[in-house]
Structures are given as C-alpha cells and as structure tokens.
C-alpha cells in the first residue's frame, strides 16, 4: 500500500470504510477482509478524512470496544452483516 493510507482507494471505497468503521457491530477484521486495511490503517484513514472533533468522538467509541475486534467478541452466531458488505 502507498505511504499515504488508502490513497489507492476510490472515494466510494473510502466512504464505505468510514461507514463500516462507524458501525458498532462491524469489526476491524471485516474491514481488513474487504479492503485489506489493518486497524492502524483504518485509524489513519479516519484521522485524515474526518474533522478532528469527529475523529476524537469515533476513537472514543471504538477504543477497547469488544465488537470492533472479533477475537474479543466471543461469539459468531448472530453476527450482523450489512447487505452491501462482501461475503
């Protein structure tokens, strides 16, 4: 990937990553599977694309949240999948 995280992504893909990152039940692992971005790269992309106050709010919501990390969730049954998310 380019030094500038997400620079090879279209604006529609960036918008979708932001949407997925804001969803409480969409894990960073799902974003990695679909777009190939690590959690750190998602955070960098969110920092670059959002206003500072919005980024701080999002970061506060996601930091340590079990639903954002599949390994911490402890469940697979009933996992939410958006209709526009790849299989």
Secondary structure, DSSP 8 states (H G I E B T S, - for coil): --SSTTTTS-HHHHHHHHHHHHSTT--HHHHHHHH---HHHHHHHHHHHS-HHHHHHHHHHHTT-GGG-HHHH---TT----TTS--
